[in-house]
Amino acid sequence: MKSSVEQLDPTRVKISVDVPYAELKPSIDEAYKTIGGQVTIPGFRQGKVPARIIDQRVGRPAVIQEAVNNGLDGFYREAVEENDLKPLGQPEVEISEVPGLDGTEDGDLTFTVEVDVRPAIELPAYDTISVEVDPIEVTDDDVDAELEQLRTRFGTLSSVDRPAAKDDFVTLDLVATIDGEEIDTASDISYQVGAGTMLDGMDEALDGLSADETTTFETTFAGGEHAGETGTVSITLSAVKVRELPEADDDFAQLASEFDTIDELRTDLREQAAKQKETDQGAQARDKVLESLIETLNVPVPEKVVTDEVERHLESESRVDDDEHRKEVTEETERNLRTQFILDAIAEAEEVEVTQPELIEYLISASQQYGMNPNEFAQMLDSSGQVNALVGEVSRRKALAAALAGAVVKDTEGKVVDMEEFTTPPEEEAPEGAEDSDETAEDSDETVVAEGDDEK
């Protein structure tokens, strides 16, 4: 088999392939077996029909067509591997010559394939990337904020006889309608006024509402089968409560921690705040290194891949006609693709490998985000063919860590920040008897339009 590649643009190629009849012959033989097992011809047992009889009754062109259909994907993949291409999306195939239609055993199967590919990326030296981050400075206000969160965890709710206000906790019943038709109801919902986590307009409707009072407001539903539609919501308040916090004294320190005094607790909270700021600083450095790579490289993205992904996204939200949202989704999709291309290129350059323990650790973390049991989450990914996509995400995380390790990171005061804690994976203890048995998961060519989250 011979193949050649024509670069149509930075993200699309045309592959020309010539397959000699001799290499197509195994597919033709298999096609005779398949068709012979499907047809019924008097005088012959099913599956034992000679090729010449199949040619007479079914036709040689049908056999060749079956052979080409079955062999085409393998020839395409061989050409992709031979030319070291990274295809994206569905290929477009055009067959120009088919051998053997006249019964002879010469000639070539000739076809061309147009397909989007990952663009070639020339990576910069990592030490040419310089980013600036916030310095680590823990103030008394930071400690007070940590203490306030801890007190909130031990707070109690008490009913009050007054209208609801911001930060109050309310219990309510809800009825949602569209054009007078009820679409949803809920009872005894607990909600904090001002949280902004439910419906647009709800916080404003609750402000000033007293127990046993009812009010209505209009809103645009953000999710579900009525996403994007406007309707009316009626809410009836049954209780207004305030959170009462315990005093920040030695008794509280003994209740909420292993410390005997509030001063000891505040010292520990200061250390916790410092660790959180270190984590935030690392995340800030990582994000800025990625942003620098995206802006510097300006990687092209395949238009068709972007369009197809945007259409899938909008259809899933029933917002195909929302031009403003389409623009937002398009920009996000293009950025996500650029991110993926850059990190995949780094992973290849650094020969990044994903070990089984790393994959398991990421799987457990991801399952927690979805509120699922890790084993059930793993089974779901396996049944939907998404395991390789998960491997790709872990690989890209490690690739970004490699770039961050080589970049120059300074805080706004000019101090160089050591990123080793965020770029060096923890040492893993091999299970007993498992030395030298570290399994390496292979990455996938599958396009995954997603960015890593902020977990380290």
N, C-alpha and C positions, 0 to 999 in steps of 0.2 A: 504494500500500500504506500502511496505517495501523497503527501499533503504540503500545502503552502498557505501562507497567511498574508492577507492584504489588510493594512491598517486603514480603516475607513475614517476614523476619527480617534481621539485619545481613549475613548471608552467603547469602541465598536470595531469588530474585525469581520473579515470575510475569509472563511476557510475553504480552500478548494481541495477536493479529495478524489483520487483515482484508485479504485480497488480492482485488481486483476480478477478475471473470472475464477482463477484457481483459489483465491482467497474467499470468494463468494460461495464456492462449491459446497463447503460444509453446511451453510445455511440453506442451500438448495436441496441437499439430501435430507435435511431435517424437515423442510417444507413438504417434500414428498411423503415422509412418514406421517406428518400431521394431517395432511389432506387425505392420505390413504386410510387413516383411522376415522375419518369423518364421513366418507362417502360409502354408499352401498351399491355394489356392482355385481349383478348375477354371475355366478361361477367363481367368485373370489371371496375369500374370507376377509372380513373387515380388518384393515391393518396389513393385509398381505397383497394388496393390489400393486402390480408392477408399474414402474414409472411410465412405460410407453402407453399403458392403458389409461393412466391418469391424464397423460398428455392428450389422448384421443377424447376422453369423456369430459374432463374438466378444462383442459387447455394449458399448454406450456406457459403462456403469459400469466395465468393465475398463480402457477407455482412460483415463477420468478418474482411476482409481486409479493407473495407471502415471504419468500426468502429475503427480499430487500427490506420489507417492513421489519422483519425480525433481526436482521443484521445491521441495520443502519445505525442504531444507537451505539453499538459496540465500536463501529468504525469511527463514528463521531468522537467518542470518548478517547479512542486511541490517537486521533489527530490532535485533540486538545492536550493530551499528555505529551505527545511528541513535540509540540510547539510551546509547551510550558505556559499554557493560558489559564486564566482564572475566570471561567464563564459566570455570568449572572443572568438570571431570568431564563425564559424559554428561547431556544434557538429557532431560526426560520430556515427551513431546508428547501432547496430546489434541486431536483434530480434532472440531469440533462441527457444522460446516456445509461441504458440498461442492457447488459449483455445477455446472450443466451435465449432471447425471445424466439429466434428462428431455429432453435435446436442445436446450434453450434456451441462449442465450448471455448470461445475466445472473446476478446473485447474486454472493456473495463466498465465497472459501475462508476459513473462520474457524477458527482454532486457538489453543490456549494452550500455553505452554512453561514448565515449572518447571525451574530450573537453579541450581546453586550459583555464586556470583560472589565475586570478590575484594572484601572490605569496603572501604568508604570510610575513609581514614585521614587525620586532621588532624595533620600533622607539627609538632613543636616547632621553635623557632628553635635552630639547632645550638649557638649560643653559650650556651644555657641548660643544655647538657649538660656536666657537670664530672666528671672522673674522676681518680683518683690511681694512680700507678704507682711501681714500685720505682726508686730512684735508680741511676745507673750508678757502680759502685764496683768496681774490679778489685783483688783482693787477691793476695798471694803464693800462696795456696791455689789461686786460679783459674789462675795461671800454671803451678803444679805439675800441676794436672789436665790442662791442655793439653799439657804436656811428657810426662805419663804416657801420654796417647793416642798421641802421636807415637812414643814408645818402643815401645808395644804394636804399632804398625804394622810396626816393624822387629824384633819379637821372633821367637824360634824355639821350636818345640815339641820337647821331649825326653821320652822314655819314662821312667817311674819304676816301681819295683817296690814298690808299696804300694796300699792301698785308695783308691778315688776319694773326693775331698772337694770341697767347694764351690770353684768357679772352675777346677777341673781340666778338661782336655779328654779326652774318651773316644771310643773307636771301638766301635760296638756293632751287633749284629744284633737285629731286632725282629720279633715275630710277634703279631698281634692276633686275638683270637677273640671270638665272641659265642655263648654256649650251646654251646661246644665246636666251633663251625664257624669255620674260618679265614676272615677277611675281608680281611687285608692282611699283607704281609711287606715287609721292607726290610733291606738288608745294607750293612755298612761305613758306617754313619751316623756323622758327626763331630758331637759335641755338647759344649757347655760346661756342666758341672754347675752348676745354680742359675740358668741363663738363663731358665727358665720359658717357653720358646718352643715346646714340643712338647705333651706330654700331661700332664694333671693327675695328680700322684702320681709322675711319672717322676723328678723330682729327689730325692725322698725315697727312692725305690727304688735309685737309683744311689749315694747317699751310703754309703760303707763297702764297696761292692762292688769286688772285685779282678778282674784280668784272668783270663779263662777261667771265671769264675763266672756262673751264671744265676739270675735271680730273676723273680718275677711280681708284678703289682699290678693292682688294679681301677681303671678310669677311666671317665669319661663322655666319649664322643667329641664333639668340638665342631663338626666339619665333615663334608662328604661325605654319601653316602646314608644313613649310620648316625648322623647328627648327633642328639644327645640320647639315644642308647642307651648302656647300660652294658655293658662287656665286660672281658675280661682280656688283659693285655699281658705277653708274656714277652720279657725282654731278656738277651742274652748279651754280656758285655764281652770285647773282644779286646785292648784296650790302654788304659793310663792315661798321660796326658802332662801336663806342666806347661809353661807359657810362660816362657821365660827372656828377660829384657829387657836390652838393651845399657846400659852405663854412660852416664850423662848427663854427658859430658865434651866437650872440643873435638873429639875424633875423631868422636863421634856427631854433633855439629853439622855437621861437614863432610860426613858421610855422608847426613844427612837433610835438609839445607837448603843454601842458597847462602852461609851464614855460616861464618866461620872459627872462632869461639869460641862456647862455650855461653852466655856472657853476652849476646852479640849475638842468639843464637837466643831466649833468654828475653825480651829486649826486644821482638822481633818477635811472640812468642807473647802478650805482654801487650797489644800493639796489636790482635791478632786477637781476644783475649778481650773487649777493649773494644768492638770492632765487633759481636761476637756479642751482647753485653749491650744494645747500642743496638737491634739487630734484635729481641731479646726484649722490650725495652721498648716498641717500636713495636707488636709483636703484642699485648702486654698492653693497651696503650691502645685498640687497635682492638677487641679482644674486650670490653673494659669499656664502650666506647661502644655497641656492639651490645647488650650486656646491659642497659644503661640504657634504650635505646630499647624493648626488649622489655618490661621491667618497667613503664616509664612509660605506654606506649600500651595494653598489655593487649589486643591485637588479637584479635577473635573468629575462630574457624576453623570451616569447615563440617563438621558431624558426619559426613555421608555420605562426603565426600572422605577424611576421616581413617580411617573404618571400612574403606573399600575399600583404602586403602593398607596399613593394618595387616594385613588379610586376605592381601593379595598377599605381604607380607613373611613372615608366619608360614607360609603355604603353601610358600614357597620353601625354608624351613628345616625343614619337616615338624614344626612345633611349634604347630599350631593349638590344641591342648588345654592348652598351657602358660599358665595364667592369669597367673602372675607375670611371665613374659616378655611376654605381651600388654600388661600394664600398662606395662612399660618402653618397649615399641615405640610404644604410643599416646602416651605423654608426649613421646618423642623426635620423633614425627611431628608432633604439635601445635606443638612448638617450631620445627621446621624450616619448617612452613607460615607461622607468624608471622614468622619471619626473612625468608622469601621475600616475603611481602606488604609488609613494611616497606621492604625494600630496593628492591622494584619501585616502590613509591610514591616513594621518594627519587629513583630513576632517572628517573621521569617528571617530577618536580618540577624536577630539575636538567637535564633534557633530555640525559641521558647517551646518547652514541653509542659503538658498538663498532667500531673500525676494523679493517681486515683484518690489519695487523701485530699488533695486540693479540690478535686471535683466534688467529693463528698461534703467537704466543709462548705463550699459554695451552695450546694444543693440544700443543705440544712438551713443555711441563711435565707435562701430564696423561699423555701417552704414556709418559713416563719412569717415572711411578708404576706403570704397568701393565707395564713392561718390554717395550714394543712399539716398533717402528719408527714414527716420526711419520706417514709416508705411509700405512702400513697402518692405523694408528689412525684417521686421517682418513677413509679409505675405509670402515672399519667403522662409524664414526659416520654417514657419509653414507648407507650402505645400510640402516641401522636407523632413519633419520630423526631422529637426535639432534643434528644440527648446531645447530638453533635452541635446543635446551636448553643447549648449550655457550655460545652467544651470551648466553643469559640469565644464566649463571653469571659471565661476564666483566662484564656490565652491573652485576650486583649487587656485585661487587668494587669497581667504580668508584664505585658509589653509596655504599658504606660508607666509601670513601676521602674522598668529599665531606663526609660527616657528621663524620668524624674531623678533617678540615681546619678545620671551623668550631667544634669542641668545645674546651673548656678542659682542657688536660692538665697536671697538676702531679705532681712526685714527692713522696714522703712527707716530704721536707724543705722543701716549699713552693715549690720552684723550678719555674717554668713551662717545660715541655718543648716544643721546636719539632718539630712533626710533618711539616714540609714534605718531608723526604726520603721519607716513607712515603705521602704523599698526592699528590705531583707526579710524573706519569709522565715517564720519560726522553725527551729529544728524539729524534725518529726522523728519520733521513736518508731522504728520498724517493729511490727508484731513479731513475737517469738517464732523463729523458724522461717521468717519471711525476708531475711537479708537477701539481697540480690534479686528480689522478685518484684521490684517496683514496676507497676504497670503504667504505661504511658498511653494516654488517650489521644487519638488522632483528631486533628481539626477537620472542619468541614468547609466545602466550597459554598455551602448554602448561605444566601444573603439574609442577614439578620439585622433589621433596622432597629437598633436599640443601643442606648448608652448605658454604661455602668452606673450604679447608684453611688451614694457617698459612703458606703461601708468600707472599712479597711480590713 
